[in-house]
């Protein structure tokens, strides 16, 4: 069964060791307006959800250019794709926010 894009994996990584923020990667291309829009939108999330953002130009690595093609921008942590083309607020929140305890 395929998991909806906004559903985080059951084994998603927790906070980085030593209290460091988690590292997300934004795969982009130069002169890509969608890439700039996503990068700008992520700035508002960065401090609130405590993550660091690494921006990678896929055209500087032939393997990445083939892997992502025209799918950029792509926001990922490791091999897990959080969203692509547009920032999916629900997907980012579901992936990064700690689970809430269930009230009984």
N, C-alpha and C positions, 0 to 999 in steps of 0.2 A: 504494500500500500504506500502510495506516495504522500509525503507530509506536505501540507500547504506551506507556501513560502514563508508566511509570517509565524509559523510554529517553530520554536527553537528545538534543536535535537535534544533527546533525553539526556545525552551525555555531554552537553555543552560545557565548555571549560568554565571554571569558577574564576574568582578574582586572581590576578597574577600573584605569585609568591612575594612575600615581603611587603604587601600592601601597595605594590606598584599598580598603576592603571593597566587595564587590558589593552593590547595593541591590535587595532583594526587597520586593515589595509584598504585603501581606495585606489582601484585600478582605473587609470584615466588615459586620455590622449590629449596632445596639444590641440588648441583651437577647437575644443569640444564644449559647446555651451551647456550641454547636460552635465558634463563633468564639473564645470565651474558652479553650476547651480547646486549640485549635490554637495560639493565641498563647502560652499557657503552655508547650506542648511545644516551640515554636520557641526559647524562651529557652535551653534546654539546648544547642541547635545553634549559636546565634549566635556565641559566642566560638570554639568548636572549628572551625567551618567558615568563620569570618571573613566574615560578611556583616552588613549593616545592614538593619534591618527598618522599613519605612514602613507604617503602618496607615491604611487609608482606609475610611471609612464610606460604603458605596455609596448610602445613602439621602440623602446630602448632595449628590449629583449625579444628576439624573434620567437621564442617559445611562448611567451606571454601574448604576443600579437596574434599568434595562431590560436591559442587557447581561448582568448576572449573575442577575437574578431571584432564585430560591430556591436557587441553586447555592452560596452563601456558606457557609463561608469558602472563599476561593480564594487560593492562594499562587502568585505569578507573578514573573517577571523580564521587564520589558518586556511584550511580547505573548505570551510563552510561559508557558502554565499548567503549573506543576510538579505541583500536586495540588489537590483540592478536597474539601470536607466534613470529611475527616480528614487528619491529617498522615501522609503516606506516607513513612516513613523511607527506604525503598529509593530512591524517586524523588528525594528531597532529596539523599541521598548520591550517587547517580548524576549528578545535575545539578551539584552543587557541588564534589565532590572532583576533584582533578586525575586524569587517566588514569594508570594504572599502566603502567610499561614491561613489554613482553612478554619473559619470560625465554627465552633461546635456548640 
